[in-house]
């Protein structure tokens, strides 16, 4: 029998996953007195918690919970932060020498230089067959078409807000950007399209490609994709040290204004620590996928879609929310079956064991509440009523609707960008797009002396309210010049009672 304290700890974790449970969180003391808790009869991996708050009853059921705890994940995150901090400091201080050290340690790669020459690039591209180049070209054209359409939606503005007062904004591309293309076990060729093609569509003048060596040399298809995307420079550097080099510059790499691209936990942490010195697209760490499925969904397809993202790495989160306990049982069995024959089962299986979840919800409304609270990177909907979820879901990186569409389509070829927010960042940002490379900068111009005087007189009084003598003098000079007024004297406003 589970002790009451353990059940209460479990409730505290579960209430985070539903907006309707906010009342329960606020009144947890009262809740504890009314708990009606029991083990579910659906198997040892299935836990059910039922609670009642002010006559409102809600049931949350986990058919499968993640295998790692929050404290374990925090320890890993702390270790990543410390490692990345050391890498950044070393690269900033020692440049090329530090890069050579990390290249030997992490990539087993010895190099005098990291920028690929024209001959090295041509050699790599020459190893790529015609069909591969054709497929890359198709994918890049899809991404370019959508990026250019998005660019066209960004209009510049000029408006006369008051007679003689002109305000406007311009959309100005950043001057330079470094785009990261992950390598390792999975050379993520598509990231070349997502970063470089999009940057060029935005109008970025100088685009640098960063990618690690694969088996001690450039990955041919990755280099070809970078070249076809329009890259200006290519450096064979991976990991956190690649972004550090792009930010601080080295003997052969001129610093950039912005860094973008997906990567593992170390790459995401590097972007987090370097933000402010340069711009970033977003914090795109280990991948996440959320499947929303009802009784009409195919367990085989749900399982395949979960494992298809879980194979990214052992820290990838794969979650399904369903209103059907029958489907939940089928998914659990189907994942076990598919793992027996999946070539990447070692990675996908570990991710599913440690970060996989099956959550049972009582209604479509509750599904939406849980999904919006999770705010996952990818959300795929396999239900009869797709329109309901398209209308009501609003916290996600990218949404995939219906069984004809999969996350893999978005990852590789369909045209939307696959660099997306993770770790609940979808609450405040979308994914990488041309707008991330654009600075919307305002300008203002007064073209009428009458308006300069009228606006100036009001502005002068507002400056005086705030005790800004220098600001006031700036404005008063213009009122005097364009209104033929005598110089005004500075008079600090009397302090308001009780205001310091």
Helices and strands as residue ranges (DSSP letters): H 4-14, G 15-17, G 19-21, H 22-26, H 28-33, E 36-39, E 47-53, E 56-64, H 70-94, H 96-107, H 118-126, H 130-153, E 157-162, E 165-173, E 176-181, H 190-192, I 193-197, H 198-202, E 206-211, H 220-229, E 233-235, H 239-248, E 258-260, H 265-274, E 279-280, E 288-293, H 299-310, E 317-322, H 325-339, H 345-355, E 356-360, H 364-374, E 378-382, H 386-392, E 398-401, H 407-412, G 425-427, G 434-437, E 438-446, H 449-465, H 469-483
